[in-house]
Amino acid sequence: MGKFPIADAELKSQLICRRCKTKNRTGATSCRKCHSTALRAKKTTIVKK
């Protein structure tokens, strides 16, 4: 994804809330902002247009 593998590992470990699009920590079971349990892993592929 990027130039730095350490930074890529940090980005891949984030969770994104499907309801409010907030970034959450890896071990989270619910969103820190809206308390929703619908979390997904951050997308790591680059889409070229």
PDB file of N, CA, C and O in Angstrom:
ATOM      1  N   MET A   1       0.818  -1.184   0.000  1.00  0.00           N
ATOM      2  CA  MET A   1       0.000   0.000   0.000  1.00  0.00           C
ATOM      3  C   MET A   1       0.864   1.251   0.000  1.00  0.00           C
ATOM      4  O   MET A   1       0.734   2.092  -0.889  1.00  0.00           O
ATOM      5  N   GLY A   2       1.736   1.382   0.975  1.00  0.00           N
ATOM      6  CA  GLY A   2       2.562   2.577   1.074  1.00  0.00           C
ATOM      7  C   GLY A   2       4.033   2.235   1.062  1.00  0.00           C
ATOM      8  O   GLY A   2       4.424   1.116   0.730  1.00  0.00           O
ATOM      9  N   LYS A   3       4.839   3.203   1.426  1.00  0.00           N
ATOM     10  CA  LYS A   3       6.286   3.003   1.430  1.00  0.00           C
ATOM     11  C   LYS A   3       6.772   2.302   2.687  1.00  0.00           C
ATOM     12  O   LYS A   3       7.788   1.608   2.651  1.00  0.00           O
ATOM     13  N   PHE A   4       6.071   2.469   3.790  1.00  0.00           N
ATOM     14  CA  PHE A   4       6.553   1.997   5.079  1.00  0.00           C
ATOM     15  C   PHE A   4       5.722   0.823   5.585  1.00  0.00           C
ATOM     16  O   PHE A   4       4.521   0.978   5.808  1.00  0.00           O
ATOM     17  N   PRO A   5       6.337  -0.357   5.773  1.00  0.00           N
ATOM     18  CA  PRO A   5       5.577  -1.523   6.229  1.00  0.00           C
ATOM     19  C   PRO A   5       5.006  -1.376   7.630  1.00  0.00           C
ATOM     20  O   PRO A   5       3.963  -1.956   7.931  1.00  0.00           O
ATOM     21  N   ILE A   6       5.667  -0.612   8.492  1.00  0.00           N
ATOM     22  CA  ILE A   6       5.155  -0.412   9.851  1.00  0.00           C
ATOM     23  C   ILE A   6       3.856   0.392   9.808  1.00  0.00           C
ATOM     24  O   ILE A   6       2.906   0.093  10.532  1.00  0.00           O
ATOM     25  N   ALA A   7       3.825   1.405   8.962  1.00  0.00           N
ATOM     26  CA  ALA A   7       2.613   2.216   8.820  1.00  0.00           C
ATOM     27  C   ALA A   7       1.484   1.396   8.207  1.00  0.00           C
ATOM     28  O   ALA A   7       0.326   1.553   8.595  1.00  0.00           O
ATOM     29  N   ASP A   8       1.805   0.523   7.254  1.00  0.00           N
ATOM     30  CA  ASP A   8       0.793  -0.339   6.650  1.00  0.00           C
ATOM     31  C   ASP A   8       0.183  -1.276   7.687  1.00  0.00           C
ATOM     32  O   ASP A   8      -1.023  -1.522   7.669  1.00  0.00           O
ATOM     33  N   ALA A   9       1.003  -1.793   8.581  1.00  0.00           N
ATOM     34  CA  ALA A   9       0.506  -2.690   9.622  1.00  0.00           C
ATOM     35  C   ALA A   9      -0.450  -1.956  10.558  1.00  0.00           C
ATOM     36  O   ALA A   9      -1.452  -2.525  10.992  1.00  0.00           O
ATOM     37  N   GLU A  10      -0.148  -0.706  10.869  1.00  0.00           N
ATOM     38  CA  GLU A  10      -1.039   0.094  11.721  1.00  0.00           C
ATOM     39  C   GLU A  10      -2.380   0.338  11.031  1.00  0.00           C
ATOM     40  O   GLU A  10      -3.428   0.260  11.672  1.00  0.00           O
ATOM     41  N   LEU A  11      -2.355   0.631   9.733  1.00  0.00           N
ATOM     42  CA  LEU A  11      -3.596   0.877   9.004  1.00  0.00           C
ATOM     43  C   LEU A  11      -4.448  -0.381   8.906  1.00  0.00           C
ATOM     44  O   LEU A  11      -5.673  -0.312   9.011  1.00  0.00           O
ATOM     45  N   LYS A  12      -3.810  -1.528   8.706  1.00  0.00           N
ATOM     46  CA  LYS A  12      -4.546  -2.782   8.578  1.00  0.00           C
ATOM     47  C   LYS A  12      -5.169  -3.219   9.891  1.00  0.00           C
ATOM     48  O   LYS A  12      -6.128  -3.991   9.888  1.00  0.00           O
ATOM     49  N   SER A  13      -4.646  -2.744  11.013  1.00  0.00           N
ATOM     50  CA  SER A  13      -5.168  -3.175  12.307  1.00  0.00           C
ATOM     51  C   SER A  13      -6.367  -2.350  12.766  1.00  0.00           C
ATOM     52  O   SER A  13      -6.957  -2.658  13.801  1.00  0.00           O
ATOM     53  N   GLN A  14      -6.736  -1.327  12.035  1.00  0.00           N
ATOM     54  CA  GLN A  14      -7.860  -0.483  12.432  1.00  0.00           C
ATOM     55  C   GLN A  14      -9.186  -1.116  12.031  1.00  0.00           C
ATOM     56  O   GLN A  14      -9.265  -1.861  11.054  1.00  0.00           O
ATOM     57  N   LEU A  15     -10.217  -0.808  12.798  1.00  0.00           N
ATOM     58  CA  LEU A  15     -11.577  -1.212  12.479  1.00  0.00           C
ATOM     59  C   LEU A  15     -12.387   0.038  12.166  1.00  0.00           C
ATOM     60  O   LEU A  15     -12.193   1.080  12.793  1.00  0.00           O
ATOM     61  N   ILE A  16     -13.291  -0.061  11.199  1.00  0.00           N
ATOM     62  CA  ILE A  16     -14.134   1.054  10.787  1.00  0.00           C
ATOM     63  C   ILE A  16     -15.587   0.702  11.099  1.00  0.00           C
ATOM     64  O   ILE A  16     -16.046  -0.402  10.808  1.00  0.00           O
ATOM     65  N   CYS A  17     -16.292   1.642  11.686  1.00  0.00           N
ATOM     66  CA  CYS A  17     -17.711   1.444  11.988  1.00  0.00           C
ATOM     67  C   CYS A  17     -18.511   1.578  10.696  1.00  0.00           C
ATOM     68  O   CYS A  17     -18.325   2.531   9.940  1.00  0.00           O
ATOM     69  N   ARG A  18     -19.402   0.621  10.447  1.00  0.00           N
ATOM     70  CA  ARG A  18     -20.221   0.666   9.233  1.00  0.00           C
ATOM     71  C   ARG A  18     -21.328   1.715   9.335  1.00  0.00           C
ATOM     72  O   ARG A  18     -21.881   2.136   8.319  1.00  0.00           O
ATOM     73  N   ARG A  19     -21.643   2.128  10.531  1.00  0.00           N
ATOM     74  CA  ARG A  19     -22.745   3.065  10.734  1.00  0.00           C
ATOM     75  C   ARG A  19     -22.298   4.526  10.670  1.00  0.00           C
ATOM     76  O   ARG A  19     -22.947   5.342  10.015  1.00  0.00           O
ATOM     77  N   CYS A  20     -21.181   4.867  11.352  1.00  0.00           N
ATOM     78  CA  CYS A  20     -20.763   6.273  11.418  1.00  0.00           C
ATOM     79  C   CYS A  20     -19.371   6.519  10.844  1.00  0.00           C
ATOM     80  O   CYS A  20     -18.887   7.650  10.884  1.00  0.00           O
ATOM     81  N   LYS A  21     -18.709   5.478  10.307  1.00  0.00           N
ATOM     82  CA  LYS A  21     -17.404   5.589   9.636  1.00  0.00           C
ATOM     83  C   LYS A  21     -16.270   6.044  10.554  1.00  0.00           C
ATOM     84  O   LYS A  21     -15.318   6.666  10.083  1.00  0.00           O
ATOM     85  N   THR A  22     -16.350   5.751  11.845  1.00  0.00           N
ATOM     86  CA  THR A  22     -15.327   6.140  12.803  1.00  0.00           C
ATOM     87  C   THR A  22     -14.242   5.072  12.880  1.00  0.00           C
ATOM     88  O   THR A  22     -14.534   3.882  12.769  1.00  0.00           O
ATOM     89  N   LYS A  23     -12.985   5.494  13.069  1.00  0.00           N
ATOM     90  CA  LYS A  23     -11.877   4.563  13.267  1.00  0.00           C
ATOM     91  C   LYS A  23     -11.894   4.068  14.709  1.00  0.00           C
ATOM     92  O   LYS A  23     -12.088   4.850  15.640  1.00  0.00           O
ATOM     93  N   ASN A  24     -11.688   2.755  14.888  1.00  0.00           N
ATOM     94  CA  ASN A  24     -11.670   2.138  16.206  1.00  0.00           C
ATOM     95  C   ASN A  24     -10.429   1.273  16.357  1.00  0.00           C
ATOM     96  O   ASN A  24      -9.787   0.917  15.369  1.00  0.00           O
ATOM     97  N   ARG A  25     -10.098   0.939  17.587  1.00  0.00           N
ATOM     98  CA  ARG A  25      -8.941   0.090  17.860  1.00  0.00           C
ATOM     99  C   ARG A  25      -9.219  -1.349  17.447  1.00  0.00           C
ATOM    100  O   ARG A  25     -10.364  -1.734  17.208  1.00  0.00           O
ATOM    101  N   THR A  26      -8.151  -2.134  17.369  1.00  0.00           N
ATOM    102  CA  THR A  26      -8.249  -3.511  16.887  1.00  0.00           C
ATOM    103  C   THR A  26      -9.144  -4.392  17.753  1.00  0.00           C
ATOM    104  O   THR A  26      -9.972  -5.126  17.213  1.00  0.00           O
ATOM    105  N   GLY A  27      -9.008  -4.345  19.048  1.00  0.00           N
ATOM    106  CA  GLY A  27      -9.752  -5.232  19.931  1.00  0.00           C
ATOM    107  C   GLY A  27     -11.151  -4.765  20.281  1.00  0.00           C
ATOM    108  O   GLY A  27     -11.799  -5.366  21.138  1.00  0.00           O
ATOM    109  N   ALA A  28     -11.628  -3.725  19.650  1.00  0.00           N
ATOM    110  CA  ALA A  28     -12.935  -3.160  19.992  1.00  0.00           C
ATOM    111  C   ALA A  28     -14.061  -4.110  19.589  1.00  0.00           C
ATOM    112  O   ALA A  28     -13.996  -4.757  18.544  1.00  0.00           O
ATOM    113  N   THR A  29     -15.084  -4.185  20.422  1.00  0.00           N
ATOM    114  CA  THR A  29     -16.263  -4.987  20.103  1.00  0.00           C
ATOM    115  C   THR A  29     -17.421  -4.104  19.669  1.00  0.00           C
ATOM    116  O   THR A  29     -18.368  -4.577  19.040  1.00  0.00           O
ATOM    117  N   SER A  30     -17.345  -2.809  20.008  1.00  0.00           N
ATOM    118  CA  SER A  30     -18.369  -1.864  19.578  1.00  0.00           C
ATOM    119  C   SER A  30     -17.712  -0.524  19.259  1.00  0.00           C
ATOM    120  O   SER A  30     -16.583  -0.265  19.675  1.00  0.00           O
ATOM    121  N   CYS A  31     -18.409   0.309  18.534  1.00  0.00           N
ATOM    122  CA  CYS A  31     -17.897   1.610  18.120  1.00  0.00           C
ATOM    123  C   CYS A  31     -17.756   2.538  19.328  1.00  0.00           C
ATOM    124  O   CYS A  31     -18.610   2.547  20.214  1.00  0.00           O
ATOM    125  N   ARG A  32     -16.677   3.313  19.354  1.00  0.00           N
ATOM    126  CA  ARG A  32     -16.436   4.218  20.473  1.00  0.00           C
ATOM    127  C   ARG A  32     -17.331   5.451  20.405  1.00  0.00           C
ATOM    128  O   ARG A  32     -17.500   6.141  21.410  1.00  0.00           O
ATOM    129  N   LYS A  33     -17.901   5.739  19.247  1.00  0.00           N
ATOM    130  CA  LYS A  33     -18.699   6.948  19.066  1.00  0.00           C
ATOM    131  C   LYS A  33     -20.209   6.672  19.144  1.00  0.00           C
ATOM    132  O   LYS A  33     -20.932   7.349  19.874  1.00  0.00           O
ATOM    133  N   CYS A  34     -20.675   5.668  18.382  1.00  0.00           N
ATOM    134  CA  CYS A  34     -22.120   5.412  18.334  1.00  0.00           C
ATOM    135  C   CYS A  34     -22.516   4.095  19.007  1.00  0.00           C
ATOM    136  O   CYS A  34     -23.703   3.773  19.060  1.00  0.00           O
ATOM    137  N   HIS A  35     -21.546   3.324  19.524  1.00  0.00           N
ATOM    138  CA  HIS A  35     -21.767   2.069  20.249  1.00  0.00           C
ATOM    139  C   HIS A  35     -22.397   0.971  19.396  1.00  0.00           C
ATOM    140  O   HIS A  35     -22.984   0.034  19.937  1.00  0.00           O
ATOM    141  N   SER A  36     -22.284   1.072  18.081  1.00  0.00           N
ATOM    142  CA  SER A  36     -22.772   0.031  17.190  1.00  0.00           C
ATOM    143  C   SER A  36     -21.789  -1.135  17.192  1.00  0.00           C
ATOM    144  O   SER A  36     -20.590  -0.936  17.390  1.00  0.00           O
ATOM    145  N   THR A  37     -22.284  -2.343  16.974  1.00  0.00           N
ATOM    146  CA  THR A  37     -21.406  -3.515  16.940  1.00  0.00           C
ATOM    147  C   THR A  37     -21.023  -3.901  15.514  1.00  0.00           C
ATOM    148  O   THR A  37     -20.328  -4.898  15.317  1.00  0.00           O
ATOM    149  N   ALA A  38     -21.457  -3.138  14.523  1.00  0.00           N
ATOM    150  CA  ALA A  38     -21.149  -3.425  13.117  1.00  0.00           C
ATOM    151  C   ALA A  38     -19.812  -2.792  12.748  1.00  0.00           C
ATOM    152  O   ALA A  38     -19.760  -1.648  12.297  1.00  0.00           O
ATOM    153  N   LEU A  39     -18.727  -3.552  12.945  1.00  0.00           N
ATOM    154  CA  LEU A  39     -17.389  -3.065  12.630  1.00  0.00           C
ATOM    155  C   LEU A  39     -16.806  -3.893  11.495  1.00  0.00           C
ATOM    156  O   LEU A  39     -17.082  -5.088  11.388  1.00  0.00           O
ATOM    157  N   ARG A  40     -16.006  -3.265  10.656  1.00  0.00           N
ATOM    158  CA  ARG A  40     -15.332  -3.965   9.568  1.00  0.00           C
ATOM    159  C   ARG A  40     -13.858  -3.605   9.594  1.00  0.00           C
ATOM    160  O   ARG A  40     -13.473  -2.591  10.176  1.00  0.00           O
ATOM    161  N   ALA A  41     -13.032  -4.430   8.966  1.00  0.00           N
ATOM    162  CA  ALA A  41     -11.605  -4.140   8.851  1.00  0.00           C
ATOM    163  C   ALA A  41     -11.402  -3.050   7.802  1.00  0.00           C
ATOM    164  O   ALA A  41     -12.178  -2.948   6.853  1.00  0.00           O
ATOM    165  N   LYS A  42     -10.376  -2.250   7.969  1.00  0.00           N
ATOM    166  CA  LYS A  42     -10.087  -1.190   7.015  1.00  0.00           C
ATOM    167  C   LYS A  42      -9.644  -1.805   5.698  1.00  0.00           C
ATOM    168  O   LYS A  42      -8.843  -2.740   5.685  1.00  0.00           O
ATOM    169  N   LYS A  43     -10.160  -1.284   4.586  1.00  0.00           N
ATOM    170  CA  LYS A  43      -9.779  -1.781   3.269  1.00  0.00           C
ATOM    171  C   LYS A  43      -8.343  -1.384   2.969  1.00  0.00           C
ATOM    172  O   LYS A  43      -7.932  -0.257   3.242  1.00  0.00           O
ATOM    173  N   THR A  44      -7.582  -2.316   2.407  1.00  0.00           N
ATOM    174  CA  THR A  44      -6.166  -2.056   2.167  1.00  0.00           C
ATOM    175  C   THR A  44      -5.799  -2.084   0.690  1.00  0.00           C
ATOM    176  O   THR A  44      -4.628  -1.917   0.350  1.00  0.00           O
ATOM    177  N   THR A  45      -6.762  -2.288  -0.186  1.00  0.00           N
ATOM    178  CA  THR A  45      -6.454  -2.299  -1.611  1.00  0.00           C
ATOM    179  C   THR A  45      -6.673  -0.913  -2.198  1.00  0.00           C
ATOM    180  O   THR A  45      -7.554  -0.170  -1.765  1.00  0.00           O
ATOM    181  N   ILE A  46      -5.864  -0.581  -3.182  1.00  0.00           N
ATOM    182  CA  ILE A  46      -5.980   0.707  -3.849  1.00  0.00           C
ATOM    183  C   ILE A  46      -6.754   0.501  -5.143  1.00  0.00           C
ATOM    184  O   ILE A  46      -6.386  -0.344  -5.959  1.00  0.00           O
ATOM    185  N   VAL A  47      -7.813   1.260  -5.334  1.00  0.00           N
ATOM    186  CA  VAL A  47      -8.633   1.163  -6.528  1.00  0.00           C
ATOM    187  C   VAL A  47      -8.202   2.259  -7.489  1.00  0.00           C
ATOM    188  O   VAL A  47      -8.261   3.443  -7.158  1.00  0.00           O
ATOM    189  N   LYS A  48      -7.767   1.860  -8.682  1.00  0.00           N
ATOM    190  CA  LYS A  48      -7.359   2.841  -9.688  1.00  0.00           C
ATOM    191  C   LYS A  48      -8.551   3.191 -10.551  1.00  0.00           C
ATOM    192  O   LYS A  48      -9.314   2.316 -10.961  1.00  0.00           O
ATOM    193  N   LYS A  49      -8.707   4.471 -10.822  1.00  0.00           N
ATOM    194  CA  LYS A  49      -9.832   4.922 -11.645  1.00  0.00           C
ATOM    195  C   LYS A  49      -9.392   5.179 -13.055  1.00  0.00           C
ATOM    196  O   LYS A  49     -10.205   5.566 -13.895  1.00  0.00           O
TER     197      LYS A  49
END
